[in-house]
């Protein structure tokens, strides 16, 4: 929000949705390696995270840590956009009730 305020960008629904979508992209790329390692470790009985890491690197290289990102992106981008938009809409409805303007 501060980024938009400084640049005089209106806080519209599409802008809010885009903010949520961008947040979703950041979340996916920041957490996908952990998800990949967790999944790999769980798929092999008794495998540890270090073994899962070595297995992914051996099989797919460093980029293999982000395998499956596209599927998560599809879900998370939409979910982030919807979540941010819904939150702002609900906040705009509740704020006047919780913080009414006091008459002078």
DRENMARPA-802118 format. One record per residue (C-alpha): x, z, y; residue number from 1. Coordinates in steps of 0.02 Angstrom, whole numbers, always signed. Example, Ala and Ser with C-alpha at 12.3 -4.5 7.8 and 13.67 -1.06 7.14 Angstrom:
2
> +615; +390; -225; 1 .
> +684; +357; -53; 2 .
This chain:
104
> +0; +0; +0; 1 .
> +139; +42; +120; 2 .
> +217; -129; +93; 3 .
> +55; -212; +145; 4 .
> +26; -95; +292; 5 .
> +198; -128; +366; 6 .
> +170; -316; +351; 7 .
> -12; -310; +410; 8 .
> -79; -374; +244; 9 .
> -262; -331; +222; 10 .
> -306; -215; +78; 11 .
> -424; -335; -7; 12 .
> -481; -337; -188; 13 .
> -365; -483; -234; 14 .
> -216; -394; -156; 15 .
> -257; -234; -250; 16 .
> -279; -331; -412; 17 .
> -112; -418; -384; 18 .
> -28; -249; -354; 19 .
> -95; -187; -520; 20 .
> -42; -346; -608; 21 .
> +135; -333; -540; 22 .
> +141; -150; -593; 23 .
> +89; -206; -767; 24 .
> +231; -332; -775; 25 .
> +357; -200; -723; 26 .
> +291; -78; -852; 27 .
> +299; -205; -993; 28 .
> +477; -259; -959; 29 .
> +537; -80; -930; 30 .
> +459; -9; -1089; 31 .
> +460; -154; -1213; 32 .
> +632; -112; -1286; 33 .
> +572; +63; -1328; 34 .
> +414; -5; -1407; 35 .
> +513; -132; -1508; 36 .
> +631; +2; -1572; 37 .
> +488; +120; -1614; 38 .
> +397; -15; -1710; 39 .
> +554; -68; -1803; 40 .
> +598; +112; -1847; 41 .
> +421; +146; -1909; 42 .
> +415; -12; -2014; 43 .
> +563; +43; -2121; 44 .
> +539; +206; -2214; 45 .
> +664; +334; -2149; 46 .
> +747; +218; -2024; 47 .
> +820; +298; -1869; 48 .
> +817; +228; -1694; 49 .
> +1002; +183; -1702; 50 .
> +973; +87; -1863; 51 .
> +822; +1; -1785; 52 .
> +926; -45; -1632; 53 .
> +1065; -118; -1739; 54 .
> +938; -213; -1842; 55 .
> +854; -292; -1690; 56 .
> +1021; -339; -1612; 57 .
> +1082; -413; -1776; 58 .
> +923; -511; -1808; 59 .
> +878; -571; -1633; 60 .
> +1018; -525; -1513; 61 .
> +997; -421; -1355; 62 .
> +844; -522; -1302; 63 .
> +760; -467; -1462; 64 .
> +724; -300; -1381; 65 .
> +591; -390; -1279; 66 .
> +509; -481; -1425; 67 .
> +321; -464; -1412; 68 .
> +322; -448; -1222; 69 .
> +206; -595; -1196; 70 .
> +67; -515; -1297; 71 .
> +84; -352; -1202; 72 .
> +92; -444; -1036; 73 .
> -76; -526; -1066; 74 .
> -158; -359; -1094; 75 .
> -62; -253; -969; 76 .
> -71; -373; -822; 77 .
> -261; -380; -836; 78 .
> -275; -194; -869; 79 .
> -164; -150; -721; 80 .
> -261; -262; -604; 81 .
> -428; -195; -661; 82 .
> -367; -15; -656; 83 .
> -296; -27; -479; 84 .
> -450; -119; -416; 85 .
> -570; +4; -496; 86 .
> -473; +153; -430; 87 .
> -474; +88; -251; 88 .
> -659; +46; -261; 89 .
> -705; +218; -330; 90 .
> -590; +304; -204; 91 .
> -677; +211; -62; 92 .
> -845; +276; -125; 93 .
> -790; +455; -154; 94 .
> -679; +484; -1; 95 .
> -823; +490; +125; 96 .
> -913; +617; +15; 97 .
> -762; +729; -12; 98 .
> -693; +714; +164; 99 .
> -837; +683; +284; 100 .
> -796; +658; +466; 101 .
> -823; +819; +561; 102 .
> -926; +796; +720; 103 .
> -836; +852; +876; 104 .
